[in-house]
């Protein structure tokens, strides 16, 4: 009897503690207003989101990419957040600047003034405009988060901000920007593979929508036929993936107060999308580049898509996040 009473008290304490620390999601209406557009009396249309600004048509994660995405018909852009050594929030996908600029080295080891001397369009000068004309990008600095927020606000575009690290710094910069730019939460949504990022952002800024990015076997991916982990590390990553899969499909969305999930396109079916919607959670798909596949996701599954090509180019290769 004593054991049963003790167990019941512990369960009650846990339930109360869970209720205190869990986060609340937004209403379905608020989420749909963000992720879908409505033109007059027409049916709601899912957003078409330019991945890294639509980087098949423009240099990724740049201001010129955002402008080009707008010209090419995008309603929103997906952009990547990074932090410099001295704490500035900038827009860059990789841990290093090597792939996209004329510099080298890790972003986290560079000061802001050093990054601003690099050409963010150095590796991608050719642009394909909606008019069909080709152009050459001029020198352009790696943009700050504030610069892209101001530009998207002025262009009437929404931002899907992908955050890969720095939960506390991210929450602080989102909070600071929301004080500077009223209504920011109406056109910027925070996404991440990493739950601590989403938890910290929503704990500090509950007015913002959040979405978990997810795919099967994320920790133990095989890329181009090569496994990143072997031996004991491989089995450890398999175990983490099993725990992650269970968490994503059970308690984690409720705990984080998720408003949406951003899913790898390979996982999606009408039944799976409906399962998430039954929980009051919307679904986005990534990275959808094939025109027929894009049409299926937009018109049959009726979910927003993240795509590298806003012009539906059949030459656009498949990409990861």
C-alpha angles and dihedrals in degrees: 000000000000091000092051092049092048091049092049092051091050091050090050092049090049092049092051092046091048091051091051097050100035118100129234124237125222124254119277089245093058092048094047091049088058100042100038135051127214123201111196112298093342122117117271112274123212116240120261105217124199108229107230084351093312096301098191088070099036144013105289126255095007135123090245089055091055092049091047091048090053091050090048092055105264120153093196143009131221111220135178125236124216136166130226124225090262094050104261116148112231137169113250133127106210131061087238135042094226100099100048108026142045090256138075138217139061120311092224090058095052129084119230096253089054093054092048090061091062126092109239091194096048096111095039116043101150118087129190110212126202088247089063094247122129122225141180121240116231123222108298130182124232100268127235122235090249092054093054092044092053092046094048091047091052092047094046093241130141125231128222101196114204112205120191103178147348102072096183095044090047093051090048095050093046090050092048093048093047088057091051097043113041114216094022090137089064094064106025126070123184120225132178143160087225120077095206089064093053093043094052094045095049093042091055098031108028092169091072124089116235134197132190116227111217146169135166117271093009094158094046103039123165108216121189089347093305125115115216093206129047137175117007092350089060092057092045090054090048089055092048090050091052091051090045093050091050092047095048091052097043130025105354100077090051093046093050094042089232117198095189145355125227105214134191106253093236091070098052130107133147091258093051093047090050090051090058093044090052086063090051093254123128124218133225123187131219144231102358112168106147108094094222092047090048091052091050092052094046100041106025104030090028096214132134115263132213109214140175093214121052090179092059093240112186088209092065108112125225112268139187125229 
